[in-house]
């Protein structure tokens, strides 16, 4: 029993020593593969750098080139170490192994495939501001497994690609401009036609607004103490541009209505004696502050 075990160990040691030259050659092949992969990526980057391909698609091409070189190099190294192995048997073994690994790492391969499809499709480019599943921010980097989204507050959210592929994604900056809206209320004794004209002139004077695409002003609701106008206009699509244009529009409307003597009412009821009383109280009753 012991002699048999020693014989087997001796045989394994002899085979290992005999295989050392092949292992050394395989290591050299792996080293050459790493160098070739690096140069292949540089060549691919130089070729596609002259085109108008999107950054995400460039990353995909560079990754596939590197992956292809490494697969070829590792296959050659494996054949050198195991001389009896052929390309056919190696490919068949890789196929069976891929199925087994696929079941074990289903989520990883799902994110990988989603990353490839995200990079290939034209929408959602690097630099776009997106919103998906409560995540809103600027796309900074797309890899084959995950996407880095920089929130407007500065934090980075690492989002698995499968989430972005399987759920609706709202791309806020797909175009340079998008439509914004604000609501403004005027008192019930106001001439609505006059108020609409004052609002229109005020919004038109704002530089950030694209007046060529039109400005919509609709009287939309009888509120508790006002008639509300919905004001819609086109301006920059980024969140900051939207906030800046909204700020300018609100300031301009407030200034225009003040100059025209049109009241923007508080949520109070005005009675016959012009005494403004909070809702739920009667004129002359003290306000207890409760």
Order of alpha helices (4+ residues) and beta strands (2+ residues): alpha-alpha-alpha-alpha-beta-beta-beta-beta-alpha-beta-beta-alpha-beta-beta-alpha-beta-beta
